[in-house]
Structure formats: C-alpha cells, structure tokens
C-alpha cells in the first residue's frame, strides 16, 4: 500500500512558483537555522578553556561538523524519498542507518585519528578526534530520521523543514560531543 504525502506538501512544480512564494516557504526554516547557529556559537565560546589548553583542537571543528552533517544529509535524503512513497518502520530504519553510520564513523574516525596523531604528534588529539567521529557519525542518522519523521506526522513537508532543523541540531550535538570528549581526554 503506497503512502501518499498529505496534500499540504505534495510535490509541486517549483518551476511555476514565484521566487517570493519559495522564499516565504523556506524562510521560517532558515530562521530556525540562524537562531540555532547563534546558539551554537555561544556554546562554542563556553569551551574557550578547552581550546586554550590546545588550540590545535580547533583545526578539526570544520571536518567534525561537516562529516556529521554529510552522513545525516545522506540518510535524511534517502529517508524522505522513501517516506514519500511507502510506510517505513522507523525504528528498524533508524537502527539500520545507525549501523551504517557506525561503520562510516569507525572508518572516518580511524583515518582522521591516525592523521591527527601523525600530523600533530599527539595521541590525545588523535584519540579525541577519532572517537568523536565514531560517536557523531553513529548518532547522525538518528536525528536525520527522527526530525523528518516528526515533521511528517505533523503534516509538515519533511523535505523542506528537515534539512535546516536536523542540520543545526546535528551541528550542536557534534560540537558538544567533541568538546565533552576533549575535556575528558585533553584536560584530564
């Protein structure tokens, strides 16, 4: 049995919509991302002591955030596409995607951790970066499925709102996890 999207967010011919209408539909989600980005910036500033203890930790912030977002975006894109066509067992799908994320996290974490250790001659930074990648990439699919699923249940277009909301939450969690692990390994 095919699951059809509610009429409120069925596929529309965006080539026929005005720029103003497209902006109007997207701006609330971008505004949420903007607020989340500001919040994330404030949170990062609270970890100044960790960054001051070893400024080299800052080198890895972009790749940690990027890879977490990339895995989440891949999962979310596939999930929203599947969600629009049929009923999906959410828990089973989350577990499967988290296993994929764990595999990607293990590989990425091992490579990045080894690179960091070799480049910076710091086992602690390598361990921090590698372990962070593993955890973040394992958790990223969970958010990437949860957010669009919640939006769909509320009859809100998961393709439109899922990306900005899941991305900013993922960014926030990625950094919190990174600084938490760094505080245990580097500051201990």
N, C-alpha and C positions, 0 to 999 in steps of 0.2 A: 504494500500500500504506500503510495507516494505521499509524502508530507508536503503540502504546499505552504509557501510563505503567506502570512496574513497579507491582505491587500495593502495594508499601510506601508509595507516595504517590499512589494513585489518588484522585480526587475523593471526599471523604467528605461525609456530611451533617453539617455542623458544627452545625446546629440541634439535633442529637441528642447531641452530645458535651458532657461536663461542662466547666465552667469550669476545674476543676483539670487535666483532661486537656489542654485547649487551652493553658493556661499551661505545663504540663510540656513540650509540643511546641515552644513558642516561646521559652522562657527561655534555652536554650543560644545561640540566635542573637542574642537581645537582649544577653546577657552578652558575646558577641564584640563587638557594637557598643559596649557600655560600655567594654570594655578598649581598643578602638580609639579611642574618644573621649578617653579619658585620655591615650593615646599622642599623639594629635593635639594636645591641649592642651599637653603638654610640648614638642612640636616647635614650636608657635607661640611658646612662650616663648623658644625659641632664636633667634628672629628679632626680638628686642627692639630691637636696634640699627637695623634697617631701619624698624621702627615709630617709633622715637625720632627717626630722621632726618626723617621726615614722618608725623606721626600721622594725617594725612588718608587714608593708605593703609588704615587700619583701617575707615574708613567703608564700604569696598567688600567686606569679607570676607563679610558675610551674602549679598549678591547673587551673588558668585562661587561660593560653596558651593551656594547654592540652585539656581541655573540649571544648574550641572553635575549636581547630583542630579536635577533635574527632567528633563533630557534623558536621563540614564541610566535613570531610572524609567520614562519613556515607552517607551524601547527595550526594557527588560527585561520590562515587562508584555506588550508585543506578542510578544516572542520566546518567553516562557514559554507563552503561549497557543498560538502556532504550534507550538512544540516538543511540546506535549501531543497535537497532532493528526496531525503528519506529520514525516517526516525532513526536516531542514533542512541545506542546505550552509552550514556555519558560517562559513567564510572569506568566501564570497560575501556572506552576510548581514552580516557584520561590516564589510566594505568598503562595502556599500550604506548601512548605518546610519552609518558614519563620514562618508560623503559628506553625508548628511542633517545630521549634527552639525556638519560644517564649514560648511555653508550657514547653519545656525542660529547658529553661533559667529561667522561673519562679520557677519551682520546684528546680532546682540546686541552683539558687540564694537564695531562701528561706532557704534551708538546709545549704548551706555554710555560708550565712549571719548570721543565728542563731548560728551555730557552732563558727564562729569567734567572735560574740558578747559574747557568753558564755565563751569561752576559754580565750579570751584576755580582757574580761570585758570592751569592747569598742564598744559602739553602732555605733560610727562613722566608725570604720573599718568594722564592720558587714554590715552596710549600703553600704559602698563603694564596698565591695566585692560582696554583693548580687546584687546590681544594675548593676555592671559591668558584672556579669554572665548573667543577663537577657538581657542586650543590646548585648553582644558579641554572645550569642547563638541565638539570633534573627537575627543578621546580617550574621552569618557564612554560612547559606545555600545560601544566595545571592551570595557570592563570589564562593561558591562551584559549583554553576550552571553557573555563568557568565563566569568564566575562561575556563572550558571545552567547553562551547558553542562557545566562541570566537575562540578557537583553532580549533574546528571542522569546523567552517566557513572558516578558513584559510587552511583547508585540512592538518592539523597537528594532530597527534594522541593525542586525549584528555586524553587517559588513561596514556600516557607516560609523557606529559608535565603538565597536570592539577594539579596533586598532589603537586609537588615541588613549582610551581608558586602560587597556591591557598594557600598552607600552609604558605609560607613566608609572603604573603600579609596578611593573617589572623593573623599571629603572630604579625606583625607590628601594625595592627589595634587594636588587643586585648590589647596590651600594651599601645598604645596611648589613648585608651578609658579608661583603668584602671587609668592611671596617670592623665588624664583630670578630671575624677570623683573624684579621691583622692585630686587633687588640689582644687576642689570646696568644698568638704566636710571636709577634714582634715586641709587644710591651711586657710580656711575661718574663 
